[in-house]
Amino acid sequence: MSGKIIRIEGRQRVEDIVFTGGIDSLAGLYHNRSIQVTCITCAYEWYPAKWVLKERLRNRQQKFDHEKRWKTAFYKAVELDDRNEAARLLEKERAHLFTQMGIRRAYYTLKKEDRSSLIFMASFMVLCLSLVAGLLFGFAT
């Protein structure tokens, strides 16, 4: 089954299409994975739905990496009793924790969040593995 092919002029932006009445053609771009967009000037082809999913995954991974880096630096600063660095990091990333709790309480709160998310992820993995094992052994009998 082949999808729709939408051709877009090289300099024409998506906003131009929307404002000129091409809403029907763009409405299916998000959920339909089989729509292919082709540039008329350079013949480059892409699938918008795949691009959107890839961008979301990349953004989520960047956010996760950034969170991990600043928390690691914050924990290290608190453990080494470098109050200036800890305050700078906390004020930059989570100012509300800095103003409401201070450095020490924010440290324990963030550590508690990390433990809770780790416990949740481990519980979820155990649940998934037990479901898969139940399905595999359920079909085997």
Backbone bond lengths (Angstrom), bond angles and torsions (degrees), N, CA, C in turn:
res aa  C-N    CA-C-N  psi(-1)  N-CA   C-N-CA  omega(-1)  CA-C   N-CA-C  phi
1 M - - - 1.447 - - 1.524 108.17 -
2 S 1.281 116.60 120.50 1.461 119.11 179.61 1.511 109.55 -95.90
3 G 1.321 115.37 148.56 1.461 119.96 -178.80 1.510 111.89 -90.00
4 K 1.321 114.81 179.71 1.461 120.58 176.26 1.514 108.99 -67.97
5 I 1.303 115.84 150.10 1.457 120.35 174.09 1.517 106.90 -115.01
6 I 1.317 115.89 122.46 1.458 121.61 179.37 1.519 107.04 -111.64
7 R 1.290 116.99 128.51 1.456 120.69 -179.66 1.525 109.31 -105.99
8 I 1.328 115.46 129.42 1.458 121.14 -178.29 1.523 108.58 -121.22
9 E 1.325 116.37 131.00 1.467 121.81 176.53 1.523 108.63 -60.75
10 G 1.299 117.92 145.81 1.461 122.94 -175.04 1.516 114.80 -51.64
11 R 1.324 119.29 -44.17 1.458 121.64 -176.71 1.510 112.90 -94.39
12 Q 1.296 117.54 -4.62 1.458 121.14 -177.15 1.523 109.08 -80.96
13 R 1.313 116.44 127.70 1.459 120.39 -178.59 1.510 110.36 -95.09
14 V 1.312 115.78 164.90 1.460 121.08 -179.10 1.523 110.72 -61.07
15 E 1.341 117.29 -35.05 1.465 119.22 179.20 1.519 110.93 -61.89
16 D 1.342 117.02 -36.31 1.459 120.37 178.97 1.524 110.72 -62.06
17 I 1.308 116.30 -39.28 1.464 120.05 179.98 1.520 109.77 -66.72
18 V 1.330 116.56 -44.04 1.462 119.70 -179.03 1.518 110.73 -62.67
19 F 1.335 116.99 -45.25 1.462 119.51 -177.63 1.523 113.06 -71.37
20 T 1.315 117.56 -21.65 1.460 118.82 179.21 1.520 112.10 -92.78
21 G 1.307 117.47 5.87 1.461 119.73 174.00 1.508 115.29 101.08
22 G 1.310 118.56 12.70 1.459 120.73 179.63 1.513 113.03 -87.91
23 I 1.316 116.71 30.47 1.465 120.87 -176.36 1.521 110.89 -64.13
24 D 1.322 117.15 -37.89 1.464 119.66 179.83 1.523 111.56 -60.37
25 S 1.309 116.57 -39.57 1.463 119.49 -178.34 1.521 111.73 -73.07
26 L 1.339 117.37 -29.84 1.460 119.62 -179.52 1.520 113.21 -88.35
27 A 1.305 118.31 -18.03 1.461 120.89 -176.25 1.517 111.45 -61.20
28 G 1.311 117.95 -33.95 1.462 120.83 -178.72 1.504 114.50 -88.87
29 L 1.322 118.71 -2.48 1.460 120.24 -176.99 1.519 112.62 -64.08
30 Y 1.305 117.36 -35.23 1.459 119.99 -172.09 1.523 112.54 -71.44
31 H 1.327 117.27 -48.43 1.460 119.47 -173.34 1.522 114.10 -96.66
32 N 1.296 118.80 -16.80 1.453 120.42 -177.11 1.520 109.35 -92.82
33 R 1.311 116.54 113.40 1.461 121.16 -177.20 1.525 112.11 -78.48
34 S 1.310 118.26 -13.50 1.455 119.70 -175.08 1.522 113.25 -93.39
35 I 1.337 118.67 1.87 1.458 120.30 178.89 1.520 108.96 -79.25
36 Q 1.317 114.63 130.42 1.450 121.40 -179.97 1.522 108.14 -114.42
37 V 1.322 115.91 131.51 1.461 120.75 178.08 1.523 107.42 -107.93
38 T 1.338 116.77 133.17 1.455 121.94 -179.25 1.523 109.88 -124.68
39 C 1.306 116.24 131.51 1.464 121.26 176.22 1.528 108.33 -79.01
40 I 1.326 116.76 131.74 1.455 120.43 -178.16 1.523 111.23 -71.72
41 T 1.323 117.88 -35.51 1.465 119.77 -175.36 1.521 113.47 -77.40
42 C 1.336 118.00 -40.48 1.468 118.69 -176.06 1.529 113.75 -114.31
43 A 1.330 118.38 -5.06 1.464 124.89 179.01 1.529 113.51 65.72
44 Y 1.329 117.16 19.65 1.466 120.00 175.75 1.520 108.86 -70.75
45 E 1.316 117.06 135.54 1.467 121.83 -178.30 1.520 109.47 -117.72
46 W 1.334 115.64 140.92 1.450 120.16 175.80 1.514 109.91 -151.78
47 Y 1.316 114.21 161.98 1.457 122.41 179.26 1.525 107.30 -111.00
48 P 1.326 118.34 109.74 1.470 121.13 -174.31 1.522 113.96 -58.67
49 A 1.317 117.81 -39.14 1.465 119.60 -177.66 1.527 110.80 -64.13
50 K 1.310 116.97 -41.57 1.467 120.17 178.23 1.521 110.71 -65.86
51 W 1.339 116.49 -38.95 1.461 120.55 178.74 1.517 110.77 -63.57
52 V 1.353 116.90 -43.15 1.465 121.17 179.82 1.520 110.29 -62.08
53 L 1.330 116.93 -45.23 1.470 120.17 179.20 1.523 111.51 -63.43
54 K 1.328 116.46 -40.87 1.457 120.30 179.26 1.529 111.35 -64.44
55 E 1.335 116.48 -42.03 1.464 120.94 178.74 1.530 111.29 -64.68
56 R 1.328 115.95 -41.94 1.467 119.26 178.10 1.515 111.48 -61.03
57 L 1.324 116.13 -44.74 1.458 120.54 179.57 1.530 110.60 -63.67
58 R 1.331 116.70 -42.27 1.460 120.60 179.30 1.527 110.80 -64.32
59 N 1.327 117.56 -43.63 1.468 120.94 178.89 1.518 111.69 -64.34
60 R 1.328 116.45 -41.17 1.464 120.52 179.00 1.528 110.56 -63.69
61 Q 1.346 116.20 -40.98 1.460 120.11 179.58 1.527 110.98 -66.95
62 Q 1.336 117.35 -40.38 1.463 120.63 177.50 1.523 111.16 -63.07
63 K 1.327 116.13 -41.78 1.466 120.26 179.03 1.531 110.44 -63.17
64 F 1.333 116.24 -43.53 1.456 121.35 178.98 1.527 110.86 -62.34
65 D 1.344 116.91 -45.01 1.463 120.99 -179.99 1.525 111.42 -63.66
66 H 1.337 116.35 -42.34 1.462 120.56 178.98 1.525 110.71 -62.35
67 E 1.337 116.36 -44.82 1.469 121.32 179.30 1.527 110.35 -60.57
68 K 1.313 116.37 -43.38 1.465 120.82 -179.60 1.536 111.10 -64.23
69 R 1.353 115.90 -42.52 1.470 119.47 -178.99 1.519 112.44 -64.34
70 W 1.346 117.14 -48.19 1.462 117.67 -175.75 1.523 111.29 -71.03
71 K 1.344 117.45 -34.78 1.468 118.48 177.91 1.523 110.94 -66.26
72 T 1.328 116.53 -40.91 1.470 119.90 178.12 1.525 110.42 -61.31
73 A 1.338 116.67 -43.87 1.463 120.27 178.54 1.526 110.78 -65.22
74 F 1.334 117.01 -39.14 1.466 121.05 179.28 1.524 110.89 -65.45
75 Y 1.328 116.82 -46.44 1.469 120.44 179.16 1.520 110.65 -59.66
76 K 1.335 116.07 -43.24 1.458 120.13 -179.38 1.529 110.91 -63.86
77 A 1.344 115.77 -41.84 1.468 119.58 179.79 1.527 111.23 -63.83
78 V 1.325 117.53 -41.07 1.468 120.50 179.53 1.525 110.05 -67.43
79 E 1.327 116.56 -43.70 1.461 120.05 -178.09 1.529 112.24 -67.00
80 L 1.340 117.08 -29.51 1.463 121.01 176.65 1.525 111.99 -89.73
81 D 1.327 116.41 3.74 1.463 124.41 178.88 1.536 112.58 60.61
82 D 1.331 115.41 36.66 1.468 121.59 175.02 1.532 107.56 -94.57
83 R 1.325 115.85 84.45 1.471 121.39 -173.85 1.522 113.40 -63.75
84 N 1.318 117.49 -35.97 1.466 120.14 -178.85 1.534 111.48 -63.92
85 E 1.322 116.41 -47.23 1.467 120.66 179.73 1.527 110.89 -66.51
86 A 1.332 116.77 -42.73 1.463 120.52 178.90 1.528 110.85 -61.78
87 A 1.327 116.72 -43.58 1.465 120.47 179.01 1.525 111.01 -65.16
88 R 1.323 117.68 -40.45 1.462 121.11 179.14 1.525 111.52 -62.45
89 L 1.334 116.15 -46.50 1.467 120.49 -179.90 1.531 111.57 -64.77
90 L 1.313 115.95 -45.64 1.461 119.82 -177.33 1.523 111.32 -67.38
91 E 1.318 116.66 -40.30 1.461 119.96 -179.98 1.533 110.97 -66.92
92 K 1.324 116.45 -34.33 1.467 120.68 -179.83 1.527 111.60 -72.73
93 E 1.330 117.16 -42.53 1.464 121.04 -172.63 1.529 113.82 -92.57
94 R 1.315 116.95 -42.92 1.470 120.35 -178.34 1.526 109.22 -138.55
95 A 1.317 114.76 75.17 1.467 121.03 -175.04 1.522 111.93 -60.99
96 H 1.320 117.52 -34.66 1.467 119.31 -178.73 1.527 111.80 -63.95
97 L 1.329 117.63 -35.11 1.467 119.82 176.69 1.524 110.46 -67.73
98 F 1.321 115.56 -39.13 1.465 119.92 -179.17 1.525 110.82 -64.12
99 T 1.332 117.22 -43.94 1.470 119.81 -177.43 1.526 111.90 -75.56
100 Q 1.331 117.78 -34.64 1.466 120.56 -176.40 1.520 113.50 -83.87
101 M 1.329 117.48 -35.75 1.461 119.66 -170.12 1.511 115.33 -116.18
102 G 1.298 117.17 -32.73 1.451 119.08 -171.39 1.523 109.68 92.26
103 I 1.321 115.45 176.82 1.466 120.11 -172.12 1.526 112.46 -70.48
104 R 1.328 118.12 -48.87 1.473 120.79 -175.43 1.529 112.65 -63.47
105 R 1.328 116.70 -48.18 1.470 119.24 -179.53 1.524 111.14 -66.45
106 A 1.321 117.25 -35.99 1.460 120.66 176.97 1.531 109.98 -64.33
107 Y 1.336 116.06 -38.81 1.467 120.87 177.49 1.530 110.55 -58.51
108 Y 1.322 116.84 -49.26 1.462 120.05 -178.97 1.532 111.63 -68.28
109 T 1.322 117.19 -35.53 1.463 120.71 178.18 1.520 110.85 -64.95
110 L 1.333 117.25 -44.51 1.467 120.69 179.27 1.527 111.37 -66.46
111 K 1.321 116.73 -39.54 1.470 119.87 176.85 1.531 110.41 -62.18
112 K 1.340 115.91 -40.89 1.459 120.87 178.91 1.531 110.50 -64.11
113 E 1.354 117.27 -41.04 1.472 121.11 176.12 1.522 110.75 -59.44
114 D 1.330 116.48 -44.31 1.463 120.48 -179.80 1.526 111.39 -62.36
115 R 1.337 116.77 -43.29 1.465 120.35 178.83 1.519 110.87 -63.91
116 S 1.333 116.69 -42.05 1.469 120.79 -179.59 1.522 111.32 -63.21
117 S 1.328 116.94 -43.19 1.462 119.05 179.86 1.519 110.72 -68.38
118 L 1.324 117.64 -35.13 1.458 120.84 177.06 1.525 111.02 -65.37
119 I 1.322 117.03 -43.08 1.474 121.09 178.14 1.526 110.08 -63.65
120 F 1.336 117.07 -41.94 1.461 120.66 179.06 1.526 110.79 -62.40
121 M 1.335 116.77 -45.13 1.464 120.11 -179.46 1.522 111.09 -64.15
122 A 1.320 117.47 -41.32 1.460 120.66 179.03 1.529 110.50 -65.03
123 S 1.334 117.46 -41.49 1.467 120.97 178.38 1.516 111.09 -64.12
124 F 1.317 116.38 -41.07 1.459 120.98 179.07 1.524 110.80 -63.82
125 M 1.335 117.08 -41.74 1.466 120.39 178.51 1.520 111.27 -64.22
126 V 1.321 117.62 -40.70 1.470 121.07 178.50 1.525 109.61 -63.66
127 L 1.320 117.09 -42.59 1.456 121.19 178.02 1.525 111.29 -61.42
128 C 1.322 117.06 -45.80 1.473 121.01 179.41 1.525 111.17 -63.07
129 L 1.323 116.07 -44.83 1.467 119.30 179.33 1.523 111.70 -63.32
130 S 1.334 117.11 -38.59 1.466 118.94 179.27 1.525 110.81 -68.99
131 L 1.334 117.61 -35.78 1.465 119.92 176.26 1.516 111.67 -65.82
132 V 1.332 116.44 -43.37 1.466 119.84 178.95 1.519 110.27 -64.85
133 A 1.332 116.65 -43.55 1.462 119.76 178.96 1.522 110.23 -63.47
134 G 1.325 117.45 -39.77 1.466 120.13 178.22 1.516 111.72 -64.23
135 L 1.312 116.44 -40.13 1.458 119.63 177.71 1.514 112.22 -66.66
136 L 1.336 116.42 -42.55 1.462 120.08 -179.21 1.530 110.92 -65.66
137 F 1.332 116.72 -48.21 1.446 119.09 -178.35 1.514 112.25 -75.93
138 G 1.316 116.91 -25.81 1.468 120.57 176.20 1.513 111.68 -68.28
139 F 1.330 116.70 -37.19 1.467 120.11 178.39 1.513 111.45 -78.45
140 A 1.320 117.90 -24.11 1.463 121.22 -177.17 1.532 111.81 -72.80
141 T 1.340 117.19 -25.76 1.462 118.43 -177.20 1.487 113.28 -87.76
